Amino acid sequence: MTQRAKHVQLWSRERAGNLDWLRLVAAGMVFFSHQLAVFNLPNPEFFDGPAPGAIGVYIFFAISGYVNTKSILRKRSVISFLVARILRIYPAVIGCSLFCVALGSVITLAAPADFWRGSTSFLLHNSTLVNLTRNSLPGVFSAMPVGGVVNASVWTLSYEVWAYLSLAAMMALTAYARHAVTAMFTGLLLLPLAVTFSAWDFLFVLALIFYGGAAMAVIETQFGGRGALLAYAAGLLFASIALPYFVAVRVGMIGVPLLAAIAPQLRGPRLDISYGLFLYHFPIQQTIAYMGAAFLIAAPLSALLAVAAAIASAVLIERPALGMRARMLAVSH
């Protein structure tokens, strides 16, 4: 691959333009909800459904299920898939965790020994993601409306890592046989729906949406875009008729990446900052609010600084990690 080809692949990624913009919109929705929360302002709920931030998280999980399933079906290698996921997720989240600890060390009200003891646990959990995460540091933001929370976004990544591992395991168990995979994902899609009649836990919401996006990818791979659209429409109709309204709204999220992927493609953003924006915005929002800024000043200032942090993450951490991923996968093939 030439240098110019690598540049296009790592920066513009025109083939996935719509999905890149969709990720950025999702990150913006999470930013919006968190900006209201740090000032103890109510979040709007669309049609008595989820708040904008929750919808943003649902979109991220639907895209993740859809894109990663297509990737693993195309490459047919669990090892390549997991290496790619590790290099995409972990370098940036480790960088953000270090940023949060550095920030907390400046503004903490706790004794230094207590802070550094707590920061060790914070770094360990937020840098591995497999045993859930820690969103607080000793003496940091304790009196804020979202009390003691340093990063309110990173917890979702723990669920996403487990989704990656289960996806890889299931693909390996079915030997990438598409008929078997279709049946498996259909069953997994129905399981969380069944659970809704007795309990509705956020974990099951995310599982439903991730595997729903994965099911759309499998069906599209096997039956084409029209077949996937028909399956999505049928599932949405069933959910609208047979399931509670709040479930049907979330089922609707499943097909959003499919609709974006099969629509005419926009030119992708030159630099994908959606992941960095998702990671860094909340500690920045909390810090500016903690310093006493009014909402109308804090909101644009938080947006400006969060975008700057996201650009730095993309250029200094994510882009080199993506380049390493490309080189490793090229060597393996």
C-alpha positions, 0 to 999 in steps of 0.5 A: 500500500502506498503512503497516499493510500495509507493516508486516505485509509487512516484519515478520510475513509470515504467508503464509511463516510456516513457511518463516520458522521453518524458516530460524530453525531452520536458523540455529540448527543452524549456531549449534549446530555452530559453538559446538561447533567453537570449543571443539574438541568433536565434532559429532554426525552424524545417521545417519552423515550430515552434521553439524547445521550442514551440514544447516542450510546445506542447508536454507537453499539448498533454501529459497533455490532454492524461494522465489526460483524461485517469485518470478522465475516470478511476476514474470517480470523478471530485473532486479526479481529481481536488485535484490531479491536485492542489497538482501536479501543485501548490506546486511546482509553489508557491515554484518557485515563492518564489524563483524568488522573493528571487532572484529578491530581491538580484539583483533588481535595483528598490527601495525596496518599489517598488520592494516589491509592485511589488513582491506582484502582482507577487506572487499573480498571479503566485501562483493562475494561474487563472488570467494569470501570471506575468513574471516580477519583478520591476528592475529585468533583465530590460536590458537583451535581454529578457527584464524584464522577470524573468520566461518565462515558468510559463505563460503556466500553467495558460492555463493548469489550465483552460484546467483542469477546462474545462475538469472536467466540460465537463466530469461531464456534460456528466456523463463520458459516453464515446460515448458522450465524444468521440463526444464532444472531436471530436467537440472540436478538429474541432473547433480550426481547423476551427478558423485557417482559420480566425485567429491563436492564441496561445491559440487556438493552446494549446486548439487544442493540449490539447483536441487533446490529450484528444480525443486520450485518449477517443478513445483509452479507447473506441476502443483500441490502434489500433483504436486510431492510426487509428483515429490519422492517419486519422486526420493527413492525413486530416490535411496534405491535407486540412489545412495549413502546419503550422496547420498540423505540430501542429496537428501532436503533438496530437498523440505523447503521444499515440505513446509513451504510446503504444510503448514498455515501457522504465524504467522510470527515478528514479526521475521525474525532468521535471516539476522542470526543466521547472519551474526553468531553465529560472530565472537561465539562466537569472541570469547567463547571467546577471552576464556576463558569455559567452554563452559556459560557461553559457549554461552548468552552467545553465543546471547544476544549473537548474537540481539541482533546479529541483531535490530539487523541486522534493524531497522537494516539489513535492514528499511530495505533491504526497504523500499527494495526494495519502493519500487523495485519499486513504481516499476518497475511 
